[in-house]
């Protein structure tokens, strides 16, 4: 997965702001911020991590939504509500 694509989607998830985009990506993907940041690092860096197959599948859905213009505020709010419901069921 290209870092530029990951960064673009992360920024879009964060409403267009670069600052905080790692957290927005982490929230949407259901991972720790540390993991999202590691995906964005250059592969030559020590802390770089590649996405798991499951993460790649979820991220592919986000890319499709972003490419079709459907990754909007309404969807982001729906993701947040869904996460809250899933957290409450644990």
TIMI-2910 file (N, C-alpha, C, CB; in pm, 1 decimal, decimal comma, always signed):
<rs>
+----------+----------+----------+----------+----------+----------+----------+----------+----------+----------+----------+----------+------+
!      n_x !      n_y !      n_z !     ca_x !     ca_y !     ca_z !      c_x !      c_y !      c_z !     cb_x !     cb_y !     cb_z ! resn !
+----------+----------+----------+----------+----------+----------+----------+----------+----------+----------+----------+----------+------+
!    +85,7 !   -116,9 !     +0,0 !     +0,0 !     +0,0 !     +0,0 !    +90,4 !   +123,3 !     +0,0 !    -97,5 !     -0,3 !   +123,1 !  Unk !
!    +63,5 !   +215,3 !    -89,7 !   +145,3 !   +336,1 !    -97,9 !   +115,8 !   +430,0 !    +18,1 !   +121,7 !   +407,7 !   -230,8 !  Unk !
!   +223,3 !   +484,8 !    +74,3 !   +207,7 !   +578,6 !   +184,8 !   +127,3 !   +701,3 !   +143,8 !   +343,8 !   +621,0 !   +237,0 !  Unk !
!   +143,3 !   +744,6 !    +18,9 !    +70,6 !   +864,0 !    -25,8 !    -80,3 !   +840,9 !    -23,6 !   +115,4 !   +903,9 !   -167,2 !  Unk !
!   -123,1 !   +720,7 !    -57,0 !   -266,2 !   +688,7 !    -54,0 !   -314,4 !   +683,8 !    +90,6 !   -294,6 !   +553,5 !   -125,6 !  Unk !
!   -235,0 !   +621,0 !   +176,9 !   -272,0 !   +613,1 !   +317,9 !   -282,9 !   +754,2 !   +375,8 !   -168,5 !   +528,9 !   +397,6 !  Unk !
!   -185,3 !   +838,8 !   +344,9 !   -185,9 !   +976,8 !   +395,5 !   -308,1 !  +1053,5 !   +343,5 !    -55,5 !  +1050,1 !   +354,3 !  Unk !
!   -337,5 !  +1039,2 !   +212,5 !   -450,3 !  +1112,2 !   +153,5 !   -581,8 !  +1074,9 !   +221,5 !   -459,4 !  +1084,0 !     +2,7 !  Unk !
!   -602,7 !   +945,4 !   +241,1 !   -726,6 !   +900,8 !   +305,2 !   -729,6 !   +944,5 !   +451,5 !   -741,1 !   +747,3 !   +294,7 !  Unk !
!   -615,5 !   +937,8 !   +519,2 !   -609,4 !   +979,9 !   +659,4 !   -645,4 !  +1127,3 !   +673,4 !   -469,5 !   +954,1 !   +717,4 !  Unk !
!   -592,7 !  +1209,2 !   +583,3 !   -623,5 !  +1352,4 !   +587,1 !   -772,0 !  +1374,7 !   +558,7 !   -536,5 !  +1430,1 !   +484,8 !  Unk !
!   -826,8 !  +1301,1 !   +464,4 !   -970,1 !  +1313,9 !   +432,6 !  -1055,7 !  +1273,3 !   +552,2 !  -1006,7 !  +1227,3 !   +309,6 !  Unk !
!  -1014,3 !  +1165,6 !   +620,5 !  -1086,3 !  +1122,7 !   +740,1 !  -1082,5 !  +1228,7 !   +848,7 !  -1028,2 !   +992,7 !   +792,9 !  Unk !
!   -980,0 !  +1313,3 !   +844,5 !   -963,1 !  +1418,1 !   +944,4 !  -1017,9 !  +1551,9 !   +896,1 !   -816,5 !  +1432,3 !   +980,7 !  Unk !
!  -1105,9 !  +1548,5 !   +801,5 !  -1169,5 !  +1671,3 !   +753,1 !  -1076,9 !  +1762,9 !   +675,9 !  -1226,4 !  +1746,4 !   +867,5 !  Unk !
!   -970,5 !  +1706,7 !   +617,7 !   -878,5 !  +1785,0 !   +536,0 !   -756,1 !  +1837,2 !   +610,0 !   -951,1 !  +1899,3 !   +477,4 !  Unk !
!   -748,9 !  +1815,2 !   +739,9 !   -635,4 !  +1863,9 !   +818,6 !   -529,1 !  +1755,1 !   +832,2 !   -682,3 !  +1910,7 !   +958,2 !  Unk !
!   -403,3 !  +1793,3 !   +809,1 !   -293,1 !  +1697,8 !   +822,1 !   -269,3 !  +1663,8 !   +969,1 !   -164,1 !  +1754,4 !   +758,5 !  Unk !
!   -268,1 !  +1768,7 !  +1052,5 !   -246,0 !  +1746,7 !  +1195,3 !   -362,6 !  +1667,2 !  +1253,6 !   -229,1 !  +1881,8 !  +1270,0 !  Unk !
!   -332,2 !  +1553,9 !  +1312,9 !   -435,7 !  +1468,9 !  +1371,1 !   -485,4 !  +1360,9 !  +1277,6 !   -550,6 !  +1552,3 !  +1414,1 !  Unk !
!   -431,0 !  +1356,2 !  +1155,7 !   -480,4 !  +1257,9 !  +1058,4 !   -446,1 !  +1114,5 !  +1098,4 !   -422,7 !  +1287,6 !   +920,6 !  Unk !
!   -336,9 !  +1095,1 !  +1169,5 !   -303,3 !   +959,7 !  +1216,0 !   -409,2 !   +908,2 !  +1312,3 !   -164,8 !   +958,1 !  +1284,0 !  Unk !
!   -455,5 !   +996,0 !  +1400,7 !   -560,4 !   +956,9 !  +1495,4 !   -691,0 !   +927,6 !  +1422,9 !   -582,0 !  +1066,9 !  +1600,3 !  Unk !
!   -723,9 !  +1009,2 !  +1323,9 !   -846,8 !   +986,3 !  +1247,8 !   -840,2 !   +851,5 !  +1175,8 !   -870,0 !  +1100,6 !  +1146,1 !  Unk !
!   -724,5 !   +820,8 !  +1117,8 !   -706,6 !   +691,7 !  +1050,4 !   -716,8 !   +577,8 !  +1151,7 !   -570,1 !   +686,4 !   +977,0 !  Unk !
!   -652,7 !   +594,0 !  +1266,4 !   -657,4 !   +491,2 !  +1370,3 !   -800,5 !   +466,3 !  +1416,0 !   -570,4 !   +531,7 !  +1489,6 !  Unk !
!   -875,3 !   +574,4 !  +1436,6 !  -1014,6 !   +560,7 !  +1479,4 !  -1098,1 !   +486,9 !  +1375,2 !  -1075,2 !   +698,3 !  +1506,9 !  Unk !
!  -1080,7 !   +522,3 !  +1248,5 !  -1158,9 !   +458,7 !  +1141,8 !  -1121,9 !   +312,4 !  +1122,2 !  -1139,6 !   +533,5 !  +1011,5 !  Unk !
!   -995,8 !   +279,9 !  +1147,4 !   -948,3 !   +143,5 !  +1125,2 !   -958,1 !    +56,5 !  +1250,6 !   -805,1 !   +146,5 !  +1076,6 !  Unk !
!   -984,0 !   +118,5 !  +1364,9 !   -995,5 !    +42,3 !  +1488,1 !   -861,9 !     -6,0 !  +1541,9 !  -1085,1 !    -74,4 !  +1466,5 !  Unk !
!   -757,2 !    +75,0 !  +1521,9 !   -623,9 !    +40,7 !  +1570,6 !   -571,7 !   +153,3 !  +1659,2 !   -526,7 !    +14,4 !  +1452,4 !  Unk !
!   -459,3 !   +129,0 !  +1723,1 !   -395,8 !   +232,3 !  +1803,3 !   -332,3 !   +336,3 !  +1711,6 !   -290,2 !   +171,2 !  +1898,2 !  Unk !
!   -320,0 !   +458,1 !  +1761,4 !   -257,4 !   +566,5 !  +1684,4 !   -113,8 !   +527,9 !  +1647,4 !   -258,8 !   +700,0 !  +1765,3 !  Unk !
!    -46,4 !   +461,8 !  +1738,2 !    +91,1 !   +416,2 !  +1713,8 !    +98,3 !   +327,8 !  +1588,6 !   +144,6 !   +338,9 !  +1836,7 !  Unk !
!     +0,7 !   +242,2 !  +1570,6 !     -3,3 !   +154,2 !  +1453,9 !    -27,7 !   +234,0 !  +1326,8 !   -111,8 !    +47,6 !  +1470,7 !  Unk !
!   -123,3 !   +326,5 !  +1331,7 !   -151,4 !   +409,6 !  +1213,8 !    -28,9 !   +491,2 !  +1174,6 !   -270,8 !   +503,2 !  +1240,6 !  Unk !
!    +40,0 !   +546,1 !  +1271,9 !   +162,0 !   +622,4 !  +1242,3 !   +267,3 !   +533,0 !  +1179,0 !   +217,8 !   +687,1 !  +1370,1 !  Unk !
!   +277,7 !   +410,6 !  +1227,3 !   +377,2 !   +316,6 !  +1173,7 !   +348,2 !   +283,1 !  +1027,4 !   +379,6 !   +187,4 !  +1257,6 !  Unk !
!   +220,0 !   +279,6 !   +988,9 !   +185,1 !   +254,4 !   +848,6 !   +231,5 !   +368,4 !   +759,2 !    +34,0 !   +234,6 !   +833,6 !  Unk !
!   +235,2 !   +489,2 !   +814,5 !   +269,3 !   +608,3 !   +736,8 !   +420,1 !   +631,9 !   +724,9 !   +204,5 !   +729,2 !   +799,0 !  Unk !
!   +499,2 !   +557,0 !   +798,6 !   +644,0 !   +575,9 !   +795,0 !   +705,7 !   +517,3 !   +668,9 !   +707,9 !   +513,2 !   +917,4 !  Unk !
!   +821,6 !   +569,6 !   +633,6 !   +899,7 !   +515,3 !   +523,4 !   +938,2 !   +371,1 !   +559,1 !  +1027,1 !   +603,3 !   +494,9 !  Unk !
!   +929,4 !   +278,0 !   +464,5 !   +962,9 !   +138,4 !   +493,7 !  +1104,5 !   +118,0 !   +548,2 !   +946,3 !    +56,7 !   +369,6 !  Unk !
!  +1194,1 !   +211,8 !   +522,3 !  +1331,3 !   +199,1 !   +571,7 !  +1342,9 !   +233,2 !   +720,2 !  +1423,8 !   +288,9 !   +491,3 !  Unk !
!  +1241,0 !   +297,0 !   +776,1 !  +1244,8 !   +334,9 !   +916,8 !  +1215,0 !   +214,6 !  +1005,8 !  +1144,8 !   +447,8 !   +944,6 !  Unk !
!  +1277,0 !   +214,8 !  +1123,8 !  +1266,1 !   +100,9 !  +1215,7 !  +1123,2 !    +71,2 !  +1260,3 !  +1350,9 !   +126,0 !  +1336,8 !  Unk !
!  +1044,7 !   +173,3 !  +1283,8 !   +909,4 !   +153,5 !  +1337,2 !   +803,5 !   +127,9 !  +1230,2 !   +869,4 !   +273,4 !  +1417,7 !  Unk !
!   +842,7 !   +123,1 !  +1103,5 !   +746,4 !   +100,4 !   +995,5 !   +680,4 !    -36,3 !  +1011,7 !   +815,6 !   +110,9 !   +857,5 !  Unk !
!   +550,2 !    -39,2 !   +986,4 !   +475,2 !   -165,0 !   +986,3 !   +387,8 !   -168,4 !   +862,4 !   +389,0 !   -180,5 !  +1115,9 !  Unk !
!   +370,7 !   -285,5 !   +807,9 !   +278,3 !   -300,5 !   +696,6 !   +141,4 !   -338,8 !   +752,3 !   +329,5 !   -407,3 !   +594,6 !  Unk !
!    +38,9 !   -312,2 !   +674,9 !    -96,8 !   -346,9 !   +717,3 !   -117,7 !   -497,8 !   +706,1 !   -202,0 !   -271,1 !   +632,3 !  Unk !
!   -194,7 !   -550,3 !   +797,6 !   -235,1 !   -690,7 !   +789,9 !   -332,7 !   -705,8 !   +673,5 !   -299,8 !   -739,4 !   +924,7 !  Unk !
!   -361,5 !   -829,4 !   +636,9 !   -457,7 !   -852,7 !   +528,1 !   -594,6 !   -795,1 !   +562,3 !   -470,3 !  -1002,9 !   +498,7 !  Unk !
!   -635,2 !   -811,0 !   +686,2 !   -765,3 !   -757,8 !   +728,6 !   -766,5 !   -605,6 !   +721,1 !   -798,7 !   -803,8 !   +871,7 !  Unk !
!   -659,5 !   -543,1 !   +768,4 !   -650,3 !   -397,1 !   +763,0 !   -649,7 !   -348,0 !   +619,0 !   -524,6 !   -348,5 !   +835,8 !  Unk !
!   -581,2 !   -419,4 !   +531,5 !   -578,3 !   -381,0 !   +389,6 !   -717,6 !   -386,2 !   +329,1 !   -483,7 !   -472,6 !   +310,7 !  Unk !
!   -795,2 !   -485,8 !   +366,6 !   -932,3 !   -497,6 !   +314,3 !  -1018,7 !   -380,7 !   +360,7 !   -995,9 !   -631,0 !   +358,8 !  Unk !
!  -1010,2 !   -349,0 !   +488,1 !  -1087,0 !   -236,2 !   +540,3 !  -1040,6 !   -105,9 !   +476,6 !  -1074,2 !   -228,2 !   +693,2 !  Unk !
!   -909,1 !    -89,7 !   +464,2 !   -856,3 !    +32,3 !   +404,4 !   -899,1 !    +43,9 !   +258,3 !   -703,3 !    +35,5 !   +415,5 !  Unk !
!   -904,6 !    -67,9 !   +187,2 !   -949,2 !    -66,3 !    +47,2 !  -1091,4 !    -10,3 !    +37,6 !   -943,4 !   -209,2 !    -13,9 !  Unk !
!  -1176,6 !    -44,8 !   +133,0 !  -1312,8 !    +10,6 !   +134,4 !  -1309,2 !   +161,7 !   +155,6 !  -1397,6 !    -56,5 !   +244,9 !  Unk !
!  -1221,8 !   +207,9 !   +243,6 !  -1208,9 !   +352,0 !   +265,2 !  -1158,8 !   +422,6 !   +139,5 !  -1114,4 !   +379,9 !   +382,3 !  Unk !
!  -1066,6 !   +359,7 !    +67,2 !  -1014,8 !   +417,6 !    -57,1 !  -1126,2 !   +428,2 !   -160,9 !   -897,7 !   +332,8 !   -112,4 !  Unk !
!  -1206,3 !   +325,0 !   -172,4 !  -1317,9 !   +326,7 !   -268,0 !  -1416,7 !   +437,3 !   -230,6 !  -1389,8 !   +188,6 !   -271,6 !  Unk !
!  -1449,6 !   +446,8 !   -103,7 !  -1541,0 !   +552,3 !    -59,0 !  -1483,5 !   +690,2 !    -86,2 !  -1571,5 !   +537,1 !    +89,9 !  Unk !
!  -1353,7 !   +706,3 !    -61,7 !  -1288,4 !   +835,0 !    -85,3 !  -1286,4 !   +869,1 !   -233,7 !  -1145,7 !   +833,4 !    -29,9 !  Unk !
!  -1258,3 !   +769,6 !   -317,2 !  -1250,2 !   +792,1 !   -461,8 !  -1385,5 !   +826,2 !   -523,2 !  -1193,2 !   +669,5 !   -530,0 !  Unk !
!  -1491,7 !   +778,3 !   -463,1 !  -1625,9 !   +805,0 !   -516,1 !  -1693,1 !   +924,4 !   -449,0 !  -1713,2 !   +682,4 !   -499,7 !  Unk !
!  -1620,3 !   +990,5 !   -360,3 !  -1675,7 !  +1108,2 !   -293,0 !  -1772,9 !  +1076,4 !   -181,9 !  -1743,2 !  +1194,5 !   -391,9 !  Unk !
!  -1776,9 !   +952,9 !   -137,3 !  -1871,7 !   +912,3 !    -33,9 !  -1812,2 !   +915,6 !   +107,1 !  -1922,4 !   +773,8 !    -63,6 !  Unk !
!  -1682,6 !   +947,5 !   +115,7 !  -1617,6 !   +955,5 !   +246,2 !  -1640,1 !  +1096,7 !   +300,6 !  -1463,6 !   +921,4 !   +236,5 !  Unk !
!  -1764,7 !  +1118,5 !   +346,4 !  -1803,2 !  +1251,9 !   +389,9 !  -1832,6 !  +1253,9 !   +539,9 !  -1925,1 !  +1300,5 !   +311,1 !  Unk !
!  -1869,6 !  +1368,9 !   +589,5 !  -1893,6 !  +1386,4 !   +732,7 !  -2004,8 !  +1294,1 !   +783,7 !  -1929,4 !  +1531,8 !   +762,3 !  Unk !
!  -2106,6 !  +1273,6 !   +705,0 !  -2216,9 !  +1185,8 !   +746,1 !  -2165,6 !  +1043,4 !   +768,0 !  -2330,2 !  +1186,5 !   +639,8 !  Unk !
!  -2082,6 !   +994,3 !   +677,1 !  -2027,0 !   +860,7 !   +690,6 !  -1934,0 !   +853,4 !   +811,8 !  -1951,8 !   +820,7 !   +562,8 !  Unk !
!  -1852,3 !   +957,6 !   +830,7 !  -1760,4 !   +958,6 !   +944,1 !  -1836,2 !   +955,0 !  +1076,8 !  -1670,4 !  +1082,0 !   +938,2 !  Unk !
!  -1948,2 !  +1026,3 !  +1083,6 !  -2031,0 !  +1023,0 !  +1204,5 !  -2091,6 !   +884,2 !  +1224,8 !  -2142,7 !  +1129,0 !  +1196,3 !  Unk !
!  -2130,4 !   +820,7 !  +1115,9 !  -2185,4 !   +684,8 !  +1123,9 !  -2080,6 !   +586,2 !  +1174,2 !  -2238,1 !   +640,0 !   +986,7 !  Unk !
!  -1957,0 !   +603,6 !  +1129,0 !  -1847,5 !   +517,5 !  +1175,6 !  -1829,6 !   +534,3 !  +1325,6 !  -1715,1 !   +550,4 !  +1101,3 !  Unk !
!  -1831,4 !   +659,7 !  +1371,6 !  -1813,7 !   +687,4 !  +1514,9 !  -1925,1 !   +623,3 !  +1597,1 !  -1810,3 !   +839,3 !  +1540,6 !  Unk !
!  -2049,2 !   +633,9 !  +1551,3 !  -2162,6 !   +576,1 !  +1622,5 !  -2149,7 !   +423,6 !  +1625,2 !  -2296,3 !   +618,6 !  +1556,4 !  Unk !
!  -2110,3 !   +364,6 !  +1513,0 !  -2092,8 !   +219,4 !  +1505,1 !  -1985,4 !   +173,4 !  +1602,5 !  -2056,5 !   +176,8 !  +1361,7 !  Unk !
!  -1874,5 !   +245,7 !  +1608,8 !  -1766,7 !   +210,2 !  +1702,2 !  -1815,8 !   +214,9 !  +1846,2 !  -1646,7 !   +304,7 !  +1684,6 !  Unk !
!  -1893,9 !   +317,8 !  +1878,2 !  -1947,2 !   +329,1 !  +2014,1 !  -2038,0 !   +210,8 !  +2046,9 !  -2024,4 !   +461,2 !  +2030,7 !  Unk !
!  -2121,3 !   +171,6 !  +1952,6 !  -2211,2 !    +58,6 !  +1973,8 !  -2131,9 !    -69,8 !  +1992,6 !  -2308,7 !    +44,1 !  +1856,1 !  Unk !
!  -2027,1 !    -88,8 !  +1912,5 !  -1944,9 !   -208,5 !  +1926,4 !  -1870,1 !   -209,3 !  +2058,7 !  -1846,3 !   -218,8 !  +1811,0 !  Unk !
!  -1822,3 !    -93,5 !  +2101,9 !  -1752,4 !    -84,8 !  +2230,2 !  -1847,0 !   -112,7 !  +2346,8 !  -1688,4 !    +53,6 !  +2246,6 !  Unk !
!  -1970,9 !    -66,5 !  +2334,7 !  -2069,2 !    -88,9 !  +2441,1 !  -2108,2 !   -235,0 !  +2454,4 !  -2192,6 !     -6,1 !  +2415,7 !  Unk !
!  -2097,3 !   -310,7 !  +2346,4 !  -2139,3 !   -451,6 !  +2351,2 !  -2033,8 !   -542,3 !  +2412,8 !  -2172,1 !   -500,6 !  +2211,8 !  Unk !
!  -1913,2 !   -489,9 !  +2435,9 !  -1805,5 !   -572,4 !  +2495,8 !  -1819,5 !   -592,4 !  +2640,9 !  -1673,9 !   -512,5 !  +2470,6 !  Unk !
+----------+----------+----------+----------+----------+----------+----------+----------+----------+----------+----------+----------+------+
</rs>
